[in-house]
Amino acid sequence: MTPIPPEQSSLNPRRRAAVVVAHPDDETLWCGGYILAHPEFLWRIVTLCRAGDADRAPKFRQVLQRFGAEGEMAGLDDGPDQAPLPVELLEETVARLMAGHSYDLILTHGPLGEYTQHRRHAECCRAVVELWRSGCMFTDRLWMFAYQDGGRQYLPRVRSDADRRDVLPDDIWAEKRRLIMELYGFRPDSWEAQTTPREEGFWSFDSPQAAVKRLAPFEQQL
């Protein structure tokens, strides 16, 4: 893939931030509080899957409106067998969704995702890191979601080794839950509603080399 040079100038003085996730609702579950708390960014939120989902796609568009964000969905396979997707397809899809912009901050999944276990989350993470490393995507900082569920022993929660931990204030926490239950339509007793974390956690990287190093211990676990 040919590296894309960063933008030399912008007519919009707001800093750019992006969220790259596998599915609509991942952006709200894992970093919705941060998005709500930081309207100073010009947000772009993209998903690798579910563009053709007649239920989830319109709900995602409503959530984008609430976040004041632009966004786009792709339609990569998300079948129950979770067959691995070609690396080239994943990287080309992410690069297209990022629309050629350079960013101040990008947030994406952790190396193994946030719970046991969804292949698309891990593939998304690896594609984002490789695009950054190869110079095909530009960002000053990359944050990975830092959650775990102890091998399904408990609902996902922030990892003890997270670089950043944010406990959401009451109003942000309430709005995040509203997005999950009212806009996405998950019942209060659903896994999604029960999971929606009040504390959000991230691994933070200032260089692609640091992000690659973080991935290394997890390479054989997917």
HUBELLIN-V745194 format. One line per field, one symbol per residue. ss: DSSP state (A for helix, B for strand, O for the rest). A space follows every 50 residues. Layout:
ss=???
//
This chain:
ss=OOOOOOOOOOOOOOOBBBBBBOOOOAAAAAAAAAAAAOOOOBBBBBBBBO OOOOOAAAAAAAAAAAAOOBBBBBBBOOOOOOOOOOAAAAAAAAAAAOOO OBBBBBBBOOOOOOOOOOAAAAAAAAAAAAAAAOOOOBBBBBBBBOBBOO OOOOOOBBOOOOOBBBBOOAAAAAAAAAAAAAAOOOOOOOAAAAAOOOBB BBBBBOOAAAAAAAAAOOOOOO
//
